[in-house]
Amino acid sequence: MSGEYLSSVTENVSRLGMRLQESFSEHTRDLTRNNYYDVSDDKTKHIRKQLDSSSDRDKLAAMKVLIALTSKGRNMSDYFAPVVKNVASNNLELRKLVYIFLLRYAEQEPDLALLSINTFQKDLADPNPLIRAMALRVLSGIKVPMIANIVLLAIKKCAADISPYVRKVAALATPKCFQLDAGLQESLMEVIIPMWKDRSPLSIGSVAVAFEAVCPTRLDLLHKHYRRLCKTLVDVDEWGQVDLLNLLLRYARTMLPRPKEDEEIDKDVHLLLTSTKPLFYSRNPAVVIAAVRVIYYVGPPSFHPKVVDPLLRILHMSPELERIVLSYILASTPSLFSSYFTHFLISYGDLPDTKAAKLRLLLAILNFDNHAGILRELVEQEAVHEIGRCAVRVPECAEQCVNALLGMVDRGNDQAVVVLKNLVPAATVERLAGRLDTIHDPSARATVVWLTGQYAEGSSAVDGLASYAPDVLRRMAKTFKEEKGVVKLQVLTMAAKLSVLSTDERISQLTKYVLQMARYDADWDVRDRARMLVGLLAGLDPTLDSDEREGVVLRREQVKMVLFQGKKNVVELDETVNATIGTWSAITGKHSIDEPILPDWLENGVESVLRDSEDDHAQAVPPPVTAISSSSSSSQRRVMASVSQKVEQAAPWKKNLDQFYQEAEEDSGEDEDSQSESDGEPEDGSAESSEDADDSEETASNSGQEDRPS
C-alpha cells in the first residue's frame, strides 16, 4: 500500500514540475520583448502563415509582433486582411490585439474594416459585459463616416444596457460618433439627456464628457439634475470627478446667483461648495486642482483660504507636478501663501522652470513679515534681479539688498551691476567706476557708464564734476571703437551729461572726439544717437556741428532736464498673463486658442424652482403648522384632557410604567397569600365564599339594570 502511495505522489510531483516548466517558459517568452521589435525578414515572413494557423498560440505571437512593429512606426497595413479574419476569435487576449490593430488601420482600409462590423454588432448582444463594451469601443473607433448611423444605433442600444460599465463606454462613444457626422447632434442629445438620470456613479463622469463634446452650451438641460449631481460627486470615479467638476463650475457661474461677502450664500451654491470640499483629500492631483478651481471661482473671497492646504499637500508629489502647482498658485492669490514661504525654497534637484517659478512666487508673496527669510534665499541663489525688486517692494531692506549686490559684484557677478543702477546711492558709484576694467559683460559696462553720468555732479579739480567722472570718460573714449553698441550709446549720453555739468575745455574736447567717432560708426543706432545729441547741445557749443541748423535752441538748464530727468528709477517687471487655474496659459505664460473660457457670473441667476426635481419631493416633509384661534385651542385642550383621562383609566400602565409593574407585583403577592389560606380552610368556608360570589353577581346585574335608561 505504501509503495502505491509513493508512486502516485511521485507521478503527481512530476506532472506538477512539467506544468510549472511550461508556465515558466510561457511567461519568460513575454519577458523577452526585444524579440518582437526585431524587424528582420526572418521574423516577419512567417507572420501571414501564423495568422492563418489554427493554433491560437501562433496567432497571438504574430499579433504581438504586428503591434510591436506598428508602435515603432512601421506600416503593417498589408496584414489587415488576415488580421480581420481573427476578429471573431474565442481567445479574449487575441481579440484585444486584433481590435487594436483594426483601430490603427481602419481609415486606410475602410472596405475591409466594414467586413468586421457584423461581428461587432453580434458582440453587442454577448452575455459578457466586457465583450459588449469592447465591441462598441472598436465600432466607434473606426473612423469611417459611412457607419455613423450604425454607431448611433449601437450607442442607443448600449446606453440602456444593464451594466454600468457598458453605459459608460456608450457615453464615451458619443463624441466619436459626433466627430463622424455632426448632423447627428439632435439624435445624440436624445441619448445623452436620459443618461443624466443614471443612478450609477460609474457612468456619470463619462456622460459629462459626452455633454461637453456634443452640446456644451445647453446648460439648461442640467437644471433638474444639478442637486443630485452635487450629492453624488464624491462617489464618481476620479477622472469622472474632474470632468463633472468643470461642468458644474460652468453651470454655477452661468445659472446661479453670484455669492457676495456680506450676504447669505444661495443654497445651491452652498451645496456645490460643501460637496466639493471632501475632494480636497483625493489621491489624484487632477481632482484636487479641479476642486480648487470650483472653490476659488464659485465661493466668495472668504472661501479662498481653503485652497491653501490642498495645494501645499500635492506640491511635492512629483517634480513635474510641482511646477504646475506653482503656476496655479501664481494664477490665484499668492498673498494667501505668504506664511508658507518655506515650502517654496529652492532645492538642488529642482528643474530650471521650477526654480524660475519659485523665484517669481517668492517675490509675489514678499511682505514685511517674511522679507528676511526670502531675502536670505535670494542671496543664496544669487537672484540679482529678484533682489533688486525686493528692495523696491520693501524699502526697509534696501540697504541689505545693496550690500548683497555689491558683494556679488566683488565676486565677479556682472549682472548685479545692472540691478544696482536703480538702487545704489551716489557714494557707491565711485566703487563701481573703479572696477570698470574688470567688468566684461556689455550690459554691466553700460550700466556703470550710465551710473557715472547720472551721478557725475560734484566738486573736484574739474569744476562741477565728481572726481571719477572725467577719468571714466577718458577711458571709454580710448576704447570706444572696441565697445559693443549698448555701451557706445551710454558713452555718448555720459559725454553729453558731462558737457552740460562742466565748462572745462578738456571735457569739451573728449565730447567732440566721441561724437565724431560715433558719426561714422557702423551701427545706425549709434549714429542716430550722435545726431540727436549734437542737435541737443547746439546751444551750448555751436562748434559741435558744422552744419547750420534752424529751429529752437535749448538753454543749459533745459538740456540738463532732458538728459537727467528723462528716465529715472525704471524697474523692469515680468509681464504676467491673466490666466485661470487649471489652464495651459497659467503654466506656459501664453494664451491658448483651444483653452476653455471661464464664463462670467450671472448676478441674480435663474430661478431656483427650475432646479426642483422628484428627488427633492421624495424627502420626508414635516406636517404643516396651521394657525388656530384661542377659543378653539382651549376647547381642543379640554377634549384632549378628557381623552387622556379615559386612556389612563382604561390603561393605567401608560401613565407610569414603573408604578404599574410595582402594583402588579404586590397584587400577585396578595393572590399567592390568599391562595395559600384558601387551601387550608374547610369545605364549608368554600361554599360560603361561592355563595357570596353569587350574591355579588346578582347585585352587579341589578345595578346594571337600574342604570339602563327606560
C-alpha atoms as one frame of an Amber mdcrd trajectory, in Angstrom:
protein
   0.000   0.000   0.000   2.823   2.358   0.875   4.574   1.630  -2.450   1.482
   2.515  -4.498   1.005   5.713  -2.489   4.626   6.694  -3.032   4.407   6.042
  -6.785   1.240   8.161  -7.104   2.858  11.021  -5.204   5.931  10.817  -7.439
   3.770  10.892 -10.564   1.822  13.924  -9.356   5.022  15.759  -8.476   6.477
  15.084 -11.931   3.318  16.342 -13.607   3.371  19.473 -11.458   7.015  20.065
 -12.376   6.275  19.746 -16.088   3.346  22.165 -15.800   5.446  24.706 -13.891
   8.170  24.420 -16.516   5.681  25.076 -19.329   4.177  28.024 -17.466   7.614
  29.447 -16.742   8.701  29.164 -20.372   5.461  30.796 -21.497   5.938  33.742
 -19.148   9.616  34.196 -19.938   8.644  34.343 -23.600   6.728  37.545 -22.821
   9.678  38.972 -20.913  11.886  38.933 -23.996  10.071  41.809 -25.638  13.036
  42.735 -27.766  12.284  39.739 -29.969   9.007  41.332 -31.005  10.807  44.508
 -32.116  13.123  42.580 -34.432  12.322  43.938 -37.907  14.374  41.405 -39.840
  12.775  39.489 -42.667  13.166  36.216 -40.784  10.772  37.465 -38.100   8.173
  38.949 -40.452   7.999  36.435 -43.271   6.105  33.893 -41.125   3.513  36.337
 -39.791   0.966  35.648 -42.518   1.337  31.904 -42.049   0.921  32.234 -38.295
  -2.224  34.343 -38.693  -3.763  31.632 -40.907  -2.765  28.905 -38.451  -5.324
  27.004 -36.415  -3.338  27.488 -33.198  -4.236  30.457 -31.030  -0.691  30.455
 -29.709   0.771  31.130 -33.175  -1.849  33.778 -33.903  -1.134  35.501 -30.603
   2.605  35.550 -31.288   2.021  37.004 -34.757  -0.285  39.726 -33.405   2.268
  40.713 -30.765   4.897  41.156 -33.480   2.484  43.254 -35.572   1.551  45.514
 -32.665   5.218  45.932 -31.692   6.260  46.880 -35.212   3.295  49.229 -35.514
   4.386  51.012 -32.333   7.792  51.604 -33.931   6.155  53.415 -36.846   6.351
  50.656 -39.416   3.409  50.369 -41.819   1.811  46.947 -41.325  -1.413  47.583
 -43.250  -0.564  44.758 -45.685  -1.614  42.295 -42.998  -5.026  43.884 -42.495
  -6.943  41.192 -44.381  -5.572  38.155 -42.460  -5.985  40.038 -39.177  -9.669
  40.753 -39.862 -10.300  37.006 -40.170  -9.461  36.594 -36.465 -11.859  39.242
 -35.225 -14.317  36.571 -34.028 -11.734  34.507 -32.143 -12.750  32.952 -28.843
  -9.399  33.927 -27.290 -10.015  37.177 -25.447  -6.370  38.296 -25.476  -6.090
  37.661 -29.201  -9.304  39.554 -29.837  -7.985  42.585 -27.930  -4.881  42.745
 -30.117  -6.999  42.397 -33.256  -9.195  45.266 -32.097  -6.132  47.465 -31.507
  -4.847  46.684 -34.991  -8.229  47.478 -36.553  -8.393  50.844 -34.810  -4.972
  51.727 -36.188  -5.544  50.878 -39.861  -9.324  51.125 -40.306  -9.032  54.501
 -42.052  -6.529  53.162 -44.587  -8.623  50.057 -45.325 -12.257  51.181 -44.964
 -13.638  48.458 -47.237 -12.039  45.649 -45.270 -12.972  47.293 -41.967 -16.628
  47.216 -42.966 -16.410  43.435 -43.196 -15.929  43.186 -39.433 -18.884  45.368
 -38.480 -21.286  42.423 -38.442 -19.057  40.711 -35.903 -19.077  43.798 -33.674
 -22.845  44.042 -33.898 -23.158  40.426 -32.808 -20.814  41.076 -29.899 -23.137
  43.838 -28.696 -25.514  41.055 -27.614 -22.837  38.950 -25.923 -23.664  37.958
 -22.311 -20.241  39.181 -21.155 -20.381  42.962 -20.494 -16.658  43.326 -21.235
 -17.202  41.918 -24.738 -20.142  44.253 -25.316 -18.141  47.262 -24.176 -15.118
  46.283 -26.248 -17.224  45.810 -29.369 -18.787  49.247 -29.024 -15.416  50.838
 -28.323 -13.897  49.405 -31.503 -17.000  50.070 -33.591 -16.998  53.751 -32.591
 -13.250  53.978 -33.105 -13.413  53.014 -36.785 -13.279  56.468 -38.358 -15.342
  55.717 -41.450 -18.115  58.331 -41.895 -20.474  55.921 -43.674 -21.003  53.871
 -40.491 -22.089  56.829 -38.346 -25.739  55.685 -38.290 -24.679  52.155 -37.337
 -22.598  53.554 -34.475 -25.570  55.656 -33.382 -27.811  52.586 -33.181 -25.149
  50.738 -31.193 -24.831  53.671 -28.771 -28.603  53.781 -28.246 -28.611  50.071
 -27.504 -25.713  50.196 -25.065 -26.988  53.360 -23.365 -29.838  51.266 -21.964
 -27.623  48.314 -21.007 -27.958  46.803 -17.534 -24.194  47.048 -16.953 -22.940
  50.498 -15.821 -19.587  49.837 -17.487 -21.270  49.355 -20.872 -23.252  52.554
 -20.330 -20.009  54.339 -19.562 -18.476  53.141 -22.831 -21.632  54.243 -24.651
 -21.247  57.757 -23.236 -17.584  57.868 -24.282 -18.526  56.675 -27.783 -20.903
  59.610 -28.245 -18.185  62.221 -29.004 -16.609  59.841 -31.536 -19.927  59.453
 -33.324 -20.364  63.220 -33.299 -16.969  63.594 -34.985 -18.033  61.182 -37.710
 -21.205  63.118 -38.513 -22.047  66.441 -36.862 -25.574  66.213 -38.277 -26.424
  63.587 -35.666 -26.291  66.121 -32.840 -30.030  66.055 -32.113 -30.083  62.251
 -32.075 -27.086  62.127 -29.766 -28.674  64.650 -27.430 -31.689  62.346 -27.167
 -29.274  59.687 -25.953 -27.395  61.925 -23.516 -30.398  63.500 -21.775 -31.809
  60.214 -20.363 -28.330  59.154 -19.271 -28.255  62.011 -16.747 -30.855  60.030
 -14.774 -28.426  57.137 -14.348 -28.004  56.273 -10.670 -24.632  54.589 -11.130
 -21.658  56.882 -10.293 -19.525  54.898 -12.738 -21.119  56.396 -15.840 -21.919
  59.959 -14.710 -18.405  61.253 -15.411 -18.494  59.864 -18.947 -21.888  61.477
 -19.514 -20.306  64.812 -18.587 -17.612  64.223 -21.223 -20.251  63.452 -23.846
 -22.259  66.528 -22.867 -19.231  68.811 -23.189 -18.440  67.407 -26.643 -21.928
  67.345 -28.163 -23.920  70.189 -26.592 -21.706  72.259 -24.254 -23.953  75.348
 -24.415 -27.181  73.597 -23.370 -26.624  74.041 -19.651 -30.368  74.454 -19.187
 -30.681  70.672 -19.557 -28.919  70.257 -16.192 -31.490  72.106 -14.076 -33.321
  69.007 -12.851 -30.131  67.042 -12.245 -27.928  69.701 -10.628 -28.570  68.867
  -6.978 -28.312  65.118  -7.486 -25.013  65.561  -9.356 -23.624  67.590  -6.471
 -24.619  64.917  -3.956 -23.163  62.042  -5.989 -19.933  63.902  -6.751 -17.990
  62.057  -4.060 -18.926  58.609  -5.423 -17.895  59.254  -9.037 -14.606  57.809
 -10.308 -11.545  60.077 -10.152 -11.351  61.264 -13.756 -15.115  61.500 -13.897
 -14.940  63.867 -10.931 -12.614  66.155 -12.895 -14.983  66.384 -15.869 -18.054
  66.743 -13.676 -16.456  69.491 -11.556 -15.569  71.504 -14.650 -19.124  71.166
 -15.927 -20.656  72.166 -12.589 -18.288  75.139 -12.436 -19.590  76.440 -15.755
 -23.170  75.797 -14.687 -22.728  77.624 -11.377 -21.254  80.761 -12.935 -23.925
  80.776 -15.654 -27.105  79.788 -13.815 -26.581  80.516 -10.102 -26.572  83.903
  -8.325 -23.176  85.383  -7.596 -22.235  84.972  -3.914 -21.436  88.167  -2.045
 -19.383  88.576   1.073 -21.963  90.497   3.088 -24.969  88.378   2.055 -26.085
  84.814   2.661 -24.880  82.318   0.089 -27.514  80.745  -2.129 -28.441  77.206
  -1.088 -27.483  75.722  -4.458 -24.104  77.466  -4.415 -23.546  76.273  -0.864
 -24.470  72.723  -1.907 -21.792  72.741  -4.604 -19.162  74.142  -2.237 -19.881
  71.640   0.530 -19.946  68.748  -1.945 -16.571  69.789  -3.345 -14.653  70.094
  -0.065 -14.231  66.312   0.516 -12.422  66.068  -2.831  -9.504  68.053  -1.365
  -8.345  64.770   0.169  -8.303  62.827  -3.085  -5.132  60.972  -4.030  -5.458
  62.187  -7.620  -3.855  65.648  -8.065  -6.135  66.408 -11.019  -9.181  66.024
  -8.767  -7.640  68.319  -6.149  -6.879  71.006  -8.735 -10.407  70.750 -10.172
 -11.849  71.111  -6.659  -9.621  74.139  -6.065 -10.994  75.709  -9.253 -14.557
  75.300  -8.014 -13.891  76.701  -4.543 -11.845  79.623  -5.869 -14.117  80.671
  -8.733 -17.507  79.870  -7.178 -17.060  80.666  -3.495 -16.837  84.172  -2.049
 -13.434  85.610  -1.028 -13.850  84.164   2.466 -13.578  80.671   0.930 -10.286
  81.371  -0.853  -8.014  80.447   2.113  -9.464  76.924   1.966  -7.404  76.173
  -1.177  -4.051  76.678   0.573  -3.742  73.316   2.344  -4.792  71.153  -0.651
  -2.310  72.841  -2.993   0.509  72.545  -0.463  -0.316  68.848   0.013   0.155
  67.979  -3.657   3.041  70.408  -4.197   5.855  67.908  -3.697   4.261  64.757
  -5.142   6.494  64.852  -8.220   8.890  67.340  -9.897   6.584  67.777 -12.890
   3.539  68.368 -10.717   5.460  70.849  -8.582   5.921  73.234 -11.491   2.223
  73.018 -12.395   1.080  73.718  -8.837   3.453  76.678  -8.565   1.998  78.138
 -11.762  -1.547  77.752 -10.449  -0.604  79.403  -7.156   0.747  82.354  -9.121
  -2.507  82.467 -11.101  -4.570  82.616  -7.896  -3.913  84.957  -4.954  -0.259
  84.422  -3.960  -0.623  86.518  -0.817  -2.602  83.645   0.733   0.649  81.644
   0.848   2.832  84.342   2.412   3.038  82.442   5.712   4.198  79.262   3.953
   7.195  80.637   2.045   9.404  77.819   3.381   7.555  75.400   1.062   8.883
  77.333  -1.938  12.577  77.397  -1.098  14.767  76.199  -3.952  16.396  72.782
  -3.662  19.326  71.317  -5.514  17.304  68.957  -7.712  14.690  71.437  -8.925
  14.121  71.758 -12.651  15.076  75.100 -14.279  11.437  76.024 -14.892  10.594
  75.112 -11.310  13.364  77.361  -9.990  12.116  80.278 -12.076   8.546  79.711
 -10.861   9.690  79.585  -7.236  11.603  82.840  -7.608   8.547  84.558  -9.076
   6.364  83.166  -6.305   8.761  84.220  -3.541   8.722  87.719  -4.974   4.921
  87.670  -5.229   4.390  86.689  -1.564   7.043  89.092  -0.271   5.970  91.369
   2.577   7.456  92.996   5.649   6.906  89.938   7.858   8.728  87.395   5.695
  11.228  89.590   3.814  14.166  88.461   5.973  13.796  84.762   5.153  13.032
  85.374   1.485  15.992  87.760   1.107  18.360  85.134   2.548  17.107  82.630
  -0.036  17.505  85.137  -2.891  21.059  85.998  -1.805  21.960  82.320  -1.551
  20.643  81.705  -5.059  22.275  84.957  -6.321  18.990  86.030  -7.902  20.153
  89.558  -8.647  17.017  90.789 -10.398  14.749  89.462  -7.652  16.949  91.116
  -5.012  16.551  94.448  -6.773  12.787  94.097  -6.863  12.816  93.046  -3.215
  14.474  96.362  -2.367  11.802  98.252  -4.301   8.868  96.448  -2.730  10.150
  96.503   0.851  12.152  99.752   1.279  13.196  98.702   4.803  15.555  96.087
   3.325  17.025  98.271   0.554  20.347  98.683   2.344  20.717  94.918   2.810
  19.939  94.372  -0.868  22.559  96.926  -1.962  25.217  95.334   0.235  24.359
  91.887  -1.136  24.584  93.113  -4.726  27.891  94.860  -4.097  29.256  91.630
  -2.668  28.182  89.833  -5.837  29.977  92.458  -7.918  33.156  91.828  -5.940
  32.756  88.103  -6.671  32.575  88.798 -10.397  28.824  88.770 -10.993  28.443
  91.458 -13.652  24.637  91.173 -13.751  24.463  92.631 -10.256  25.699  95.909
 -11.700  22.639  96.118 -13.965  20.349  95.880 -10.947  22.335  98.338  -8.881
  21.668 101.224 -11.258  18.236 101.800  -9.671  19.307 101.111  -6.092  22.775
 102.442  -5.339  23.305 105.849  -3.783  25.883 108.246  -5.222  28.531 107.129
  -2.717  28.771 103.638  -4.209  29.090 104.754  -7.829  32.781 105.538  -7.381
  33.364 101.948  -6.236  31.729 100.586  -9.373  33.585 103.051 -11.599  36.885
 101.834 -10.195  36.001  98.239 -11.194  35.073  99.147 -14.753  38.145  97.496
 -16.263  37.321  94.153 -14.567  33.713  94.110 -15.821  33.362  92.468 -19.226
  29.619  91.954 -19.659  28.319  94.611 -22.134  25.110  95.296 -20.197  27.060
  95.621 -16.942  29.614  98.000 -18.517  26.772 100.070 -19.964  25.176 100.239
 -16.501  28.381 101.518 -14.882  28.738 104.169 -17.581  25.141 105.247 -17.084
  25.590 105.449 -13.307  28.743 107.548 -13.804  26.929 110.061 -15.970  23.798
 110.101 -13.801  25.725 110.807 -10.555  28.561 112.860 -12.132  27.592 116.102
 -10.493  30.010 117.107  -7.719  33.098 119.153  -6.875  36.622 118.226  -7.902
  39.560 119.527  -9.916  37.202 119.679 -12.878  34.526 122.198 -11.983  31.016
 120.746 -11.466  32.014 117.066 -11.783  32.749 114.206  -9.434  36.346 113.080
  -9.190  35.824 109.762 -11.024  33.639 111.006 -13.899  36.278 112.588 -16.192
  38.552 109.549 -15.857  35.749 107.186 -16.882  35.041 109.322 -19.959  38.738
 109.300 -20.871  38.999 105.502 -20.612  35.797 104.896 -22.544  36.848 107.318
 -25.298  40.077 105.341 -25.704  38.205 102.008 -26.109  35.146 103.424 -27.891
  35.887 101.628 -31.141  36.025  98.156 -29.494  32.911  98.545 -27.340  29.528
  96.975 -28.081  26.635  99.041 -29.339  24.823  99.191 -25.999  27.988 100.525
 -24.332  28.575 103.128 -27.073  25.081 104.520 -26.577  25.709 105.080 -22.865
  29.152 106.597 -23.526  27.563 109.178 -25.824  24.920 110.005 -23.215  27.536
 110.294 -20.453  29.674 112.651 -22.584  26.667 114.902 -23.174  25.839 114.950
 -19.446  29.392 115.894 -18.503  29.373 118.703 -21.091  26.215 120.106 -19.503
  27.619 119.939 -15.964  31.110 121.312 -16.722  32.544 124.035 -18.937  36.056
 122.617 -18.810  37.829 122.602 -22.195  39.114 119.056 -21.706  35.602 117.699
 -21.266  34.527 119.564 -24.394  37.368 118.028 -26.430  36.577 114.499 -25.231
  32.900 115.010 -26.076  33.753 116.205 -29.594  36.015 113.185 -30.115  33.367
 110.706 -29.015  30.665 112.324 -31.163  32.985 112.348 -34.165  33.723 108.631
 -33.710  30.018 107.850 -33.413  29.200 109.809 -36.565  30.936 107.177 -38.715
  30.061 104.105 -36.635  28.676 101.009 -38.378  25.681 100.809 -36.011  22.901
 103.080 -37.179  21.526 103.353 -33.599  24.838 104.882 -32.541  24.818 107.302
 -35.473  21.260 108.405 -34.703  22.088 108.928 -31.039  25.084 111.083 -32.000
  22.978 113.281 -34.332  20.336 113.748 -31.639  22.909 114.781 -29.005  24.664
 117.175 -31.407  21.381 118.960 -32.028  20.598 118.965 -28.311  23.982 120.517
 -27.384  23.984 123.062 -30.231  23.003 125.857 -27.875  25.935 125.105 -25.533
  28.730 124.624 -28.070  27.967 125.629 -31.681  31.299 124.177 -32.839  29.979
 120.628 -32.338  28.082 120.760 -35.634  29.469 122.304 -38.799  26.036 122.401
 -40.483  23.817 125.379 -39.880  20.634 124.404 -38.029  17.341 126.193 -37.782
  14.783 125.850 -35.013  14.640 126.082 -31.241  17.935 126.143 -29.323  17.749
 124.876 -25.708  19.473 126.517 -22.799  21.787 124.669 -20.413  19.077 124.164
 -17.765  16.684 122.747 -20.335  19.289 120.354 -21.728  20.116 119.227 -18.191
  16.457 118.469 -17.503  16.164 116.409 -20.686  19.289 114.351 -20.020  18.986
 113.762 -16.292  15.249 113.512 -15.723  14.150 111.684 -18.852  14.350 108.171
 -17.341  14.762 107.736 -13.636  14.402 104.675 -11.415  12.738 102.498 -14.029
  12.286  98.908 -12.830  11.523  96.253 -15.432   8.976  93.673 -14.318   7.913
  90.424 -15.914   4.728  90.579 -17.912   2.155  88.335 -16.292  -0.670  86.686
 -18.197  -4.129  86.927 -16.652  -4.579  83.154 -16.567  -7.074  80.810 -14.960
  -6.299  77.987 -12.566  -6.273  74.665 -14.365  -5.379  76.008 -17.838  -2.289
  75.792 -20.044  -1.869  79.564 -20.148  -1.150  79.566 -16.407   1.735  77.133
 -16.999   3.213  78.408 -20.256   2.503  82.108 -19.726   0.906  82.359 -23.188
  -2.732  82.289 -24.163  -4.026  79.170 -25.909  -6.694  79.188 -28.599  -8.376
  75.910 -27.606  -8.452  76.834 -23.940 -11.875  76.777 -22.237 -13.070  80.206
 -21.212 -14.398  80.717 -17.698 -17.859  82.318 -18.091 -18.755  85.499 -16.273
 -21.162  85.450 -13.358 -24.879  85.931 -13.844 -25.529  88.355 -10.987 -29.010
  87.128  -9.996 -29.030  83.717 -11.665 -32.077  81.837 -12.859 -34.996  80.880
 -10.657 -34.289  78.202  -8.089 -37.598  76.492  -8.853 -36.151  75.248 -12.138
 -33.785  73.005 -10.181 -36.555  71.307  -8.192 -36.850  67.621  -9.029 -38.639
  64.489  -7.888 -35.740  63.680  -5.555 -36.434  66.832  -3.558 -40.135  65.986
  -3.152 -39.331  62.393  -2.200 -37.723  63.513   1.043 -39.742  63.381   4.266
 -41.678  66.599   4.686 -42.866  67.586   8.205 -46.631  68.214   8.587 -47.610
  71.833   8.079 -48.393  74.002  11.083 -51.823  75.640  10.878 -52.894  78.715
  12.824 -55.792  78.208  15.309 -57.772  80.654  17.431 -57.644  80.873  21.231
 -61.208  79.595  21.720 -60.692  76.586  19.520 -57.383  75.852  21.239 -58.975
  75.891  24.700 -61.769  73.563  23.613 -59.221  71.315  21.957 -57.219  71.174
  25.199 -60.373  70.164  27.158 -61.156  67.427  24.691 -57.579  66.123  24.794
 -57.619  66.163  28.628 -60.801  64.094  28.753 -59.437  61.647  26.226 -56.202
  61.228  28.156 -58.149  60.654  31.383 -60.154  57.885  29.768 -56.998  56.343
  28.394 -55.402  56.383  31.834 -58.439  54.691  33.326 -58.501  52.057  30.605
 -54.761  51.505  30.517 -53.090  52.751  33.716 -49.692  51.441  32.575 -49.447
  54.281  30.015 -49.232  56.857  32.801 -46.422  55.407  34.927 -44.888  52.152
  33.798 -42.700  51.593  36.903 -45.620  52.096  39.297 -47.720  49.772  37.176
 -45.187  46.935  37.471 -44.777  47.547  41.226 -48.538  47.337  41.840 -48.708
  44.217  39.675 -46.064  42.523  41.843 -47.928  43.467  45.057 -51.198  42.112
  43.643 -49.505  38.872  42.632 -48.108  38.523  46.198 -51.558  39.044  47.758
 -53.055  36.471  45.396 -50.484  33.904  46.437 -51.226  34.547  50.158 -54.963
  34.255  49.637 -54.445  31.078  47.637 -52.433  29.523  50.473 -55.128  30.485
  53.040 -57.914  29.054  50.913 -56.074  25.753  50.663 -56.068  25.416  54.494
 -59.870  26.250  55.111 -62.663  23.596  55.276 -65.208  22.932  52.508 -67.960
  24.941  54.292 -65.904  28.020  54.017 -65.516  27.445  50.330 -69.237  27.020
  49.969 -69.837  30.258  51.794 -67.412  32.065  49.563 -69.157  30.708  46.479
 -72.487  31.915  47.816 -71.007  35.380  48.437 -69.748  35.429  44.872 -73.248
  34.577  43.574 -74.729  37.399  45.669 -72.186  39.866  44.265 -73.031  38.842
  40.718 -76.742  39.385  41.356 -76.052  42.805  42.876 -73.952  43.819  39.860
 -76.673  42.735  37.429 -79.335  44.656  39.346 -77.222  47.795  39.388 -76.718
  47.463  35.648 -80.463  47.254  35.086 -81.059  50.333  37.228 -78.505  52.389
  35.272 -80.023  51.402  31.893 -82.422  54.111  30.643 -86.118  53.247  30.302
